[in-house]
Amino acid sequence: SRLAFYLQEDLEALIAEFQSLDAKKTQVIESSCPPPSPRLNCSLSAHPEKDELILFGGEYFNGQKTYLYNELYVYNIRKNSWSKVEIPNPPPRRCAHQAAVVPTAGGQLWVFGGEFASPNGEQFYHYKDLWVLHLATKTWEQIKASGGPSGRSGHRMVACKRQLIVFGGFHESARDYIYYNDVYAFNLDSFTWSKLVPSGIGPAPRSGCQMATTPEGSIIVYGGYSKQRIKKDVDKGTLHTDMFLLKTEGAGKEEDKWAWSRLNPSGVKPTPRSGFSVAIGPNNRSLLFGGVHDEEEEESIEGDFFNDIYFYDMGKNRWFPGQLKGPKSEKRKRRRGRQAEAEGAEDEDMENQHPQGPVEIVKEVVAEDGTVMTIKQVISGPAEEKERSESEEEEDGALSQQVEPCPRSNAMLAVKHGILYVYGGMFEVGDRQFTLSDLYSVDLHKMEEWKVLVEMDPKAQEWLEESESDEEEDDTEGAEGGEEEEESSEEESEDEGGEEQHPSVQPDEKHEDYLSRTEQYWIKLARSNMGPDAKEKKVVKVAHAMAKTFYEDSV
């Protein structure tokens, strides 16, 4: 439609404006900095030659506005420190792209696709560009080659032999969306794209799947998410749990023949979920971390978030849950009454001895504003294992000191020297989204305990309630925002020596009368919370919602 065309033009103009600002940078500037601010759907990659992790792009949503990034950060593993690297002519801002690292010429980081969102998060521009960051010279280069995948995000890309393989993803416009299951190969020697036409029956269209390269040069695809429209304005989401092998007989040439086949792995498979994160671990294993299982109700979606690890042994075609053994000093106690197994066989014994399945633990955390967060955590291990460690916790209290990443989806993972690094991610409580920027690590060889490298308190995060549309349901959203705004202004005023007194409701006063009498007070309060750049219409809407919330709490 013409409207959609104009919206797309607007986004392209916005992207061009950002690029013209980037073009003014002419030299590489590397500066040490605090850890990156919270962001989602960025990429985290291990440098092929140095002890560094490379973070690029991403997005942040504060409840009202979506921010997109094209910043490049480098994490120094040995120093546990971050630096920001500004390089001229970077790719435009994006999130939900894919990045793959190859060791060529001192290391290259290849980036394909992703999306740019309008500040209100309602329009999307999907990229189909391919970029390479030359790590040795710190230069970005756009590779212009025809015949590649269409614009998309949520796809997956892996390096396989001398090729980049891209699979799946989705494209969303103002009115519609489409999910893909096509496969493309980019040849790293000839710099050309080719569309693969594998024989056999492959995966249904999907985004956010697990994709891993085997040592033999085959590719594994597991899970993912897709949705389809079942009637006007009603979508049905599907959590895929199937698994496929994409195999080639050749050595990575364009004329190679590829074939899909279905995999039926043994072992304890991950519970159904979307938003999980993936990495390749040592010993020919790929791994899956976290994610969310959404319970779709009539009106809302409630999610169970996870912080568990599952390993897939590519040689044995078998899944098993990752179980932490605890630090060495405690391990002996925890194994009491059992013969210590050989390190490698431990996971197999666990699976064979205890078929009871996952255990669910429900934790309640109360935020400063009174919001109660219920975090469901599924422990992959058996019930008796859980009970035993709890009784020991009572004995010596040492286990209770162990740290772990809180349950989350969409975390960024990277593995270097057999150590898994988990950066950020998100979880939701009601309508509120918490975007994380913490950093954890766990040694995949030892599987003893999580280490926290960068801490973060999600409760301290700003959240502005949506108040953009004129629809009726907006009142309730605004009202929730009002409570939060009111809460934060009370906290500010407590510093001044007493709680702020909002204009009180007079006996038998109607809501309309209260609003007309106190409107200017609430507009001033809303303006101070939302800042000088907020539109007047939006400020008035939030002010009315705050007044309504206060009125209803008072009568």
DRENVEXLO-949503 format. One line per 2 residues: number of its first residue (from 1); their letters; for each residue y, z, x of C-alpha. Coordinates in pm, whole numbers, m for minus. Layout:
NUM) A) Y:Z:X ~ ...;
END
This chain:
1) SR) 0:0:0 ~ 362:m41:101;
3) LA) 413:337:112 ~ 119:386:348;
5) FY) 257:107:567 ~ 597:277:590;
7) LQ) 439:616:666 ~ 240:454:946;
9) ED) 558:290:1077 ~ 729:632:1075;
11) LE) 449:782:1284 ~ 459:492:1529;
13) AL) 835:542:1564 ~ 783:913:1629;
15) IA) 515:841:1892 ~ 747:586:2058;
17) EF) 1028:841:2065 ~ 805:1095:2242;
19) QS) 691:828:2488 ~ 1052:736:2574;
21) LD) 1110:1103:2663 ~ 797:1103:2879;
23) AK) 911:784:3053 ~ 1213:969:3196;
25) KT) 976:1170:3417 ~ 941:990:3750;
27) QV) 764:1235:3978 ~ 460:1460:3973;
29) IE) 560:1825:3922 ~ 294:2091:3962;
31) SS) 395:2447:3880 ~ 204:2769:3831;
33) CP) 232:2896:3474 ~ 93:3150:3229;
35) PP) m222:3047:3036 ~ m159:2760:2789;
37) SP) m34:2854:2443 ~ m294:2841:2163;
39) RL) m412:2488:2081 ~ m704:2319:1912;
41) NC) m894:1995:1958 ~ m784:1946:2316;
43) SL) m1029:1851:2592 ~ m1154:2078:2870;
45) SA) m1329:1909:3162 ~ m1471:2029:3492;
47) HP) m1323:1858:3798 ~ m1609:1669:3970;
49) EK) m1510:1779:4322 ~ m1289:2089:4299;
51) DE) m1337:2431:4141 ~ m1099:2342:3860;
53) LI) m1100:2285:3485 ~ m866:2027:3333;
55) LF) m718:2082:2987 ~ m541:1795:2811;
57) GG) m370:1745:2473 ~ m444:1933:2153;
59) EY) m263:2053:1842 ~ m127:2377:1700;
61) FN) m63:2458:1333 ~ 148:2762:1244;
63) GQ) 99:2744:866 ~ 386:2504:803;
65) KT) 417:2268:1094 ~ 172:2080:1318;
67) YL) 258:2045:1687 ~ 87:1782:1906;
69) YN) 62:1801:2286 ~ 3:1571:2582;
71) EL) 41:1841:2844 ~ m202:1864:3132;
73) YV) m308:2207:3258 ~ m537:2290:3548;
75) YN) m732:2615:3568 ~ m821:2732:3919;
77) IR) m1160:2902:3887 ~ m1147:3101:4211;
79) KN) m795:3233:4158 ~ m828:3272:3778;
81) SW) m485:3109:3749 ~ m328:2820:3555;
83) SK) m89:2548:3664 ~ 89:2280:3464;
85) VE) 85:1929:3608 ~ 355:1690:3484;
87) IP) 261:1332:3566 ~ 480:1032:3476;
89) NP) 377:803:3187 ~ 98:1013:3032;
91) PP) m91:910:2718 ~ 104:985:2399;
93) RR) 49:1326:2235 ~ m288:1359:2066;
95) CA) m573:1580:1956 ~ m942:1528:1863;
97) HQ) m973:1271:2144 ~ m1258:1261:2393;
99) AA) m1250:1301:2769 ~ m1524:1224:3023;
101) VV) m1519:1284:3397 ~ m1674:1058:3660;
103) PT) m1682:1125:4039 ~ m1541:782:4139;
105) AG) m1261:779:4401 ~ m1202:1154:4415;
107) GQ) m1261:1199:4044 ~ m1143:1025:3728;
109) LW) m1079:1171:3384 ~ m1121:908:3112;
111) VF) m958:965:2772 ~ m1024:762:2458;
113) GG) m882:775:2104 ~ m779:1078:1904;
115) EF) m505:1127:1649 ~ m138:1205:1607;
117) AS) m31:1395:1296 ~ 308:1410:1128;
119) PN) 474:1755:1151 ~ 375:1833:790;
121) GE) 14:1745:878 ~ m21:1496:593;
123) QF) m16:1162:774 ~ m233:1058:1067;
125) YH) m216:790:1330 ~ m550:721:1502;
127) YK) m547:591:1858 ~ m778:329:2005;
129) DL) m631:335:2355 ~ m818:409:2677;
131) WV) m660:597:2968 ~ m776:714:3308;
133) LH) m628:1001:3508 ~ m687:944:3879;
135) LA) m736:1301:3995 ~ m692:1233:4368;
137) TK) m355:1058:4331 ~ m244:1239:4010;
139) TW) m159:918:3829 ~ m220:812:3468;
141) EQ) m320:451:3399 ~ m370:284:3063;
143) IK) m663:42:3068 ~ m600:m250:2838;
145) AS) m932:m409:2745 ~ m1008:m585:2418;
147) GG) m1315:m546:2197 ~ m1328:m165:2197;
149) PS) m1376:77:1906 ~ m1124:89:1622;
151) GR) m876:379:1609 ~ m1055:707:1541;
153) SG) m1082:1079:1609 ~ m1373:1323:1602;
155) HR) m1586:1068:1788 ~ m1796:1155:2093;
157) MV) m1789:996:2438 ~ m2015:1054:2738;
159) AC) m2048:899:3082 ~ m2390:737:3122;
161) KR) m2478:554:3444 ~ m2170:334:3508;
163) QL) m2063:326:3145 ~ m1870:530:2892;
165) IV) m2057:542:2560 ~ m1856:607:2240;
167) FG) m2026:700:1911 ~ m1907:781:1559;
169) GF) m1589:957:1450 ~ m1363:900:1152;
171) HE) m1037:741:1044 ~ m815:896:779;
173) SA) m520:735:603 ~ m285:872:335;
175) RD) m525:757:64 ~ m872:723:209;
177) YI) m1107:799:497 ~ m1405:638:667;
179) YY) m1677:780:895 ~ m1839:569:1167;
181) ND) m2183:537:1329 ~ m2109:245:1559;
183) VY) m2171:257:1934 ~ m1956:103:2208;
185) AF) m1998:87:2585 ~ m1715:58:2837;
187) NL) m1833:m73:3174 ~ m1671:123:3459;
189) DS) m1718:m165:3705 ~ m1602:m466:3502;
191) FT) m1356:m264:3281 ~ m1485:m437:2968;
193) WS) m1590:m310:2624 ~ m1904:m421:2444;
195) KL) m2032:m321:2102 ~ m2394:m211:2121;
197) VP) m2636:m324:1851 ~ m2933:m93:1899;
199) SG) m3261:m165:1721 ~ m3423:103:1503;
201) IG) m3267:336:1248 ~ m2982:540:1390;
203) PA) m2774:833:1266 ~ m2573:809:943;
205) PR) m2193:793:994 ~ m2051:1126:1119;
207) SG) m1795:1299:1339 ~ m1814:1609:1560;
209) CQ) m2178:1568:1663 ~ m2346:1680:1984;
211) MA) m2384:1395:2232 ~ m2548:1438:2571;
213) TT) m2676:1214:2849 ~ m3027:1277:2982;
215) PE) m3100:1245:3356 ~ m3290:923:3277;
217) GS) m2977:768:3123 ~ m3069:804:2756;
219) II) m2838:965:2502 ~ m2909:1244:2254;
221) VY) m2715:1285:1928 ~ m2749:1598:1714;
223) GG) m2578:1714:1395 ~ m2218:1647:1298;
225) YS) m2018:1636:977 ~ m1921:1374:723;
227) KQ) m1784:1370:371 ~ m1791:1122:88;
229) RI) m1594:1082:m231 ~ m1813:1153:m533;
231) KK) m1535:1106:m792 ~ m1157:1088:m796;
233) DV) m1012:1360:m572 ~ m1354:1524:m527;
235) DK) m1522:1507:m183 ~ m1863:1632:m84;
237) GT) m1917:1743:276 ~ m2250:1704:460;
239) LH) m2363:1913:756 ~ m2604:1692:948;
241) TD) m2895:1861:1126 ~ m3093:1555:1235;
243) MF) m3141:1441:1591 ~ m3168:1098:1756;
245) LL) m3236:939:2092 ~ m3048:628:2204;
247) KT) m3248:469:2480 ~ m3204:172:2710;
249) EG) m3451:9:2942 ~ m3187:m132:3174;
251) AG) m2971:3:3456 ~ m2641:16:3269;
253) KE) m2561:m354:3237 ~ m2392:m518:2939;
255) ED) m2697:m723:2847 ~ m2920:m413:2827;
257) KW) m3112:m364:2504 ~ m3068:m29:2331;
259) AW) m3287:136:2066 ~ m3242:432:1831;
261) SR) m3535:663:1754 ~ m3559:986:1555;
263) LN) m3629:1309:1746 ~ m3825:1596:1592;
265) PS) m3769:1884:1832 ~ m3977:2203:1832;
267) GV) m3850:2558:1875 ~ m3575:2753:1698;
269) KP) m3312:2503:1584 ~ m2945:2597:1535;
271) TP) m2858:2710:1183 ~ m2659:2438:997;
273) RS) m2293:2430:1102 ~ m1996:2210:1184;
275) GF) m1721:2256:1441 ~ m1971:2356:1712;
277) SV) m1894:2284:2075 ~ m2122:2127:2334;
279) AI) m2176:2109:2708 ~ m2446:2017:2959;
281) GP) m2598:2320:3132 ~ m2829:2348:3431;
283) NN) m3206:2280:3421 ~ m3186:1964:3208;
285) RS) m3049:2151:2907 ~ m2762:2072:2677;
287) LL) m2609:2361:2486 ~ m2428:2424:2161;
289) FG) m2182:2711:2103 ~ m2028:2859:1787;
291) GV) m1914:2664:1483 ~ m1874:2738:1114;
293) HD) m2084:2714:800 ~ m1855:2656:502;
295) EE) m1955:2781:158 ~ m1778:2533:m68;
297) EE) m1685:2705:m395 ~ m1505:2542:m689;
299) ES) m1157:2637:m572 ~ m1191:2741:m210;
301) IE) m1395:2718:106 ~ m1520:3038:272;
303) GD) m1655:3000:622 ~ m1907:3196:828;
305) FF) m1808:3160:1193 ~ m2053:3186:1485;
307) ND) m2041:3283:1852 ~ m2404:3217:1941;
309) IY) m2548:2975:2199 ~ m2841:2740:2145;
311) FY) m3003:2544:2427 ~ m3180:2212:2387;
313) DM) m3434:2141:2661 ~ m3415:1763:2701;
315) GK) m3741:1739:2894 ~ m3947:1943:2645;
317) NR) m3760:1826:2329 ~ m3722:2190:2225;
319) WF) m3442:2416:2095 ~ m3415:2786:2171;
321) PG) m3143:3049:2119 ~ m2957:3175:2423;
323) QL) m3010:3549:2459 ~ m2799:3766:2688;
325) KG) m3003:4019:2886 ~ m2718:4256:2964;
327) PK) m2601:4359:3311 ~ m2875:4438:3565;
329) SE) m2827:4816:3550 ~ m2909:4814:3177;
331) KR) m3178:4549:3184 ~ m3450:4790:3295;
333) KR) m3380:5023:3005 ~ m3373:4743:2752;
335) RR) m3708:4614:2870 ~ m3873:4954:2847;
337) GR) m4227:4930:2712 ~ m4247:4559:2791;
339) QA) m4372:4393:3101 ~ m4084:4209:3267;
341) EA) m4134:3839:3206 ~ m4070:3566:3456;
343) EG) m3709:3447:3433 ~ m3786:3095:3319;
345) AE) m4047:3190:3059 ~ m3835:3455:2892;
347) DE) m3682:3234:2628 ~ m4022:3087:2537;
349) DM) m4182:3429:2499 ~ m3896:3540:2280;
351) EN) m3950:3245:2053 ~ m4327:3289:2038;
353) QH) m4333:3666:1990 ~ m4061:3702:1730;
355) PQ) m4061:3448:1451 ~ m3834:3665:1230;
357) GP) m3527:3441:1270 ~ m3154:3518:1290;
359) VE) m2996:3853:1205 ~ m2657:3867:1037;
361) IV) m2402:4133:1127 ~ m2085:4174:921;
363) KE) m1779:4317:1096 ~ m1453:4404:921;
365) VV) m1132:4394:1120 ~ m803:4504:967;
367) AE) m499:4316:1095 ~ m162:4484:1137;
369) DG) m35:4327:816 ~ m323:4477:618;
371) TV) m527:4156:599 ~ m896:4242:609;
373) MT) m1092:3992:816 ~ m1461:3983:749;
375) IK) m1634:3826:1046 ~ m1998:3739:995;
377) QV) m2189:3709:1315 ~ m2537:3564:1331;
379) IS) m2744:3695:1621 ~ m3016:3447:1702;
381) GP) m3258:3715:1815 ~ m3518:3897:1610;
383) AE) m3454:4209:1403 ~ m3652:4443:1624;
385) EK) m3457:4329:1934 ~ m3134:4415:1756;
387) ER) m3256:4755:1644 ~ m3375:4841:1990;
389) SE) m3045:4760:2155 ~ m2858:4959:1891;
391) SE) m3067:5270:1955 ~ m2998:5234:2326;
393) EE) m2631:5197:2253 ~ m2645:5544:2101;
395) ED) m2829:5669:2409 ~ m2595:5562:2682;
397) GA) m2302:5381:2518 ~ m2301:5122:2796;
399) LS) m2391:4826:2577 ~ m2102:4889:2342;
401) QQ) m1865:4809:2629 ~ m1990:4451:2652;
403) VE) m1734:4185:2567 ~ m1800:3855:2393;
405) PC) m1592:3576:2240 ~ m1525:3648:1872;
407) PR) m1699:3405:1632 ~ m1510:3073:1619;
409) SN) m1530:2701:1566 ~ m1383:2412:1766;
411) AM) m1385:2593:2102 ~ m1344:2389:2421;
413) LA) m1635:2411:2669 ~ m1685:2315:3032;
415) VK) m1962:2394:3282 ~ m1902:2425:3658;
417) HG) m2162:2553:3909 ~ m2386:2663:3621;
419) IL) m2115:2880:3463 ~ m2005:2805:3106;
421) YV) m1634:2842:3028 ~ m1522:2882:2666;
423) YG) m1153:2827:2591 ~ m992:2899:2254;
425) GM) m1104:2765:1920 ~ m1018:2895:1576;
427) FE) m1132:3106:1283 ~ m996:3149:931;
429) VG) m935:3447:710 ~ m855:3338:354;
431) DR) m586:3070:384 ~ m479:3182:728;
433) QF) m590:3007:1045 ~ m606:3192:1378;
435) TL) m582:2959:1680 ~ m719:3118:1995;
437) SD) m621:3075:2361 ~ m860:3317:2530;
439) LY) m1099:3222:2809 ~ m1452:3355:2859;
441) SV) m1733:3270:3099 ~ m2107:3331:3116;
443) DL) m2348:3247:3399 ~ m2608:3016:3242;
445) HK) m2858:3083:3524 ~ m2855:3462:3479;
447) ME) m2759:3484:3107 ~ m2657:3848:3156;
449) EW) m2312:3899:3002 ~ m1984:3739:2898;
451) KV) m1681:3789:3121 ~ m1330:3777:2978;
453) LV) m1090:3583:3202 ~ m792:3554:2968;
455) EM) m753:3792:2675 ~ m568:3725:2351;
457) DP) m489:3928:2041 ~ m507:3686:1747;
459) KA) m338:3939:1517 ~ m14:3896:1710;
461) QE) 7:3527:1615 ~ 289:3395:1400;
463) WL) 183:3249:1066 ~ 422:3082:820;
465) EE) 292:3017:471 ~ 296:2663:332;
467) SE) 581:2605:85 ~ 629:2231:108;
469) SD) 510:2083:m221 ~ 654:2131:m565;
471) EE) 319:2191:m730 ~ 257:2505:m931;
473) ED) m13:2646:m707 ~ 251:2658:m437;
475) DT) 388:2974:m594 ~ 78:3169:m503;
477) EG) 79:3036:m148 ~ 445:3119:m115;
479) AE) 382:3463:m257 ~ 124:3538:9;
481) GG) 371:3415:266 ~ 629:3644:112;
483) EE) 412:3947:170 ~ 371:3850:529;
485) EE) 739:3776:584 ~ 829:4103:414;
487) ES) 579:4287:629 ~ 718:4143:949;
489) SE) 1078:4223:854 ~ 973:4581:783;
491) EE) 819:4603:1129 ~ 1141:4476:1284;
493) SE) 1348:4729:1096 ~ 1123:5019:1190;
495) DE) 1258:4983:1542 ~ 1601:5062:1402;
497) GG) 1479:5398:1286 ~ 1364:5350:928;
499) EE) 1196:5113:685 ~ 1414:4837:550;
501) QH) 1504:4891:185 ~ 1469:4573:m21;
503) PS) 1683:4573:m339 ~ 1486:4792:m579;
505) VQ) 1377:4676:m923 ~ 1568:4852:m1200;
507) PD) 1381:5006:m1496 ~ 1268:4740:m1749;
509) EK) 1435:4465:m1544 ~ 1281:4120:m1603;
511) HE) 1175:3904:m1310 ~ 1441:3640:m1386;
513) DY) 1717:3902:m1397 ~ 1597:4063:m1075;
515) LS) 1591:3724:m902 ~ 1939:3621:m1013;
517) RT) 2077:3961:m905 ~ 1912:3967:m558;
519) EQ) 1866:3596:m476 ~ 2123:3586:m195;
521) YW) 1957:3883:m21 ~ 1616:3713:m25;
523) IK) 1760:3377:89 ~ 1926:3552:384;
525) LA) 1597:3727:471 ~ 1397:3402:441;
527) RS) 1651:3218:655 ~ 1631:3484:929;
529) NM) 1250:3451:934 ~ 1234:3072:921;
531) GP) 1512:2991:1165 ~ 1821:2771:1143;
533) DA) 1629:2440:1139 ~ 1444:2506:812;
535) KE) 1548:2292:514 ~ 1754:2470:248;
537) KK) 1511:2376:m30 ~ 1223:2527:164;
539) VV) 1418:2844:247 ~ 1502:2894:m123;
541) KV) 1138:2842:m217 ~ 1014:3103:33;
543) AH) 1294:3341:m75 ~ 1188:3311:m441;
545) AM) 825:3370:m347 ~ 918:3680:m146;
547) AK) 1127:3815:m433 ~ 846:3749:m679;
549) TF) 593:3930:m458 ~ 823:4231:m413;
551) YE) 900:4239:m787 ~ 529:4228:m882;
553) DS) 444:4501:m630 ~ 718:4722:m771;
555) V) 645:4701:m1146;
END
